Amino acid sequence: MKYELTDNTINYYGRTLYQIRALKDFNNIQKGDLGGFLEKAENLSNDDNCWIYDNAKVYDNAKVCGNAKVWGDAEVWGDAKVWGDAEVWGDAEVWGDAKVCGNAKVWGDAEVWGDAEVCGDAKVWGNAKVCGDAEVWGNAKVCGDAKVWGDAKVWGNAKITDNATIESEKDWFSATNVGSENGMLTVYKGKDGLMATRGCFYGTIKEFLAKSKEVHDEKTHNEYKLLIEVAKSRILE
């Protein structure tokens, strides 16, 4: 056993949650360290280095295992599972049958729920929401007020931000090894039309092309114009 449930309890929406205490040294935890709050021992595996820190809460039938970490004021509940080397922190929430795994990170006020999965090296933060049967994996990033839902899948090095609304794979387009830095261009549906992210740039496709014309040579700018046309054809068909 690596931890125990203490007598330090809180009543949380009618549930009794118990603060945990380490029974031995492991990873960055010292014997006697207090952790976050669980409803029952089944919420946190006694194997590997997983841990619940600070004021984080894991309850219902949720499970944290592997080397996963949950800290801050984050919450995991329902039948959700966080495992591998995944991390959930801040005020983030994971619930339902959602899964966060691999090296994925969810933080800020982000929410993951339903049957959604965030895995690989994916990152979800800000006020972003990933829900339904949506999947985010690879090195993909979802942030701002973006919502990825339905059967949508976002992967690779795609960056979906601000007020994006991604319901299916037809709602976004990406191209790799583009521009003078051989980077990635992502175009997606937003509330105000098609948006583009490229490096540190974020804006409408019109703003993107205007900026490209300003800073790039003619060849690179023409390549971006072609890619935007392809994106429009794919997304607005």
Secondary structure as UniProt FT lines:
FT   STRAND          3..12
FT   TURN            13..14
FT   STRAND          15..22
FT   TURN            27..28
FT   TURN            31..32
FT   STRAND          34..38
FT   HELIX           41..43
FT   TURN            48..49
FT   STRAND          51..52
FT   TURN            54..55
FT   STRAND          57..58
FT   TURN            60..61
FT   STRAND          63..64
FT   TURN            66..67
FT   STRAND          69..70
FT   TURN            72..73
FT   STRAND          75..76
FT   TURN            78..79
FT   STRAND          81..82
FT   TURN            84..85
FT   STRAND          87..88
FT   TURN            90..91
FT   STRAND          93..94
FT   TURN            96..97
FT   STRAND          99..100
FT   TURN            102..103
FT   STRAND          105..106
FT   TURN            108..109
FT   STRAND          111..112
FT   TURN            114..115
FT   STRAND          117..118
FT   TURN            120..121
FT   STRAND          123..124
FT   TURN            126..127
FT   STRAND          129..130
FT   TURN            132..133
FT   STRAND          135..136
FT   TURN            138..139
FT   STRAND          141..142
FT   TURN            144..145
FT   STRAND          147..148
FT   TURN            150..151
FT   STRAND          153..154
FT   TURN            156..157
FT   STRAND          159..160
FT   TURN            162..163
FT   STRAND          164..166
FT   HELIX           169..171
FT   STRAND          172..178
FT   TURN            179..182
FT   STRAND          183..190
FT   TURN            191..192
FT   STRAND          193..198
FT   TURN            199..200
FT   STRAND          201..204
FT   HELIX           205..215
FT   HELIX           218..235
//
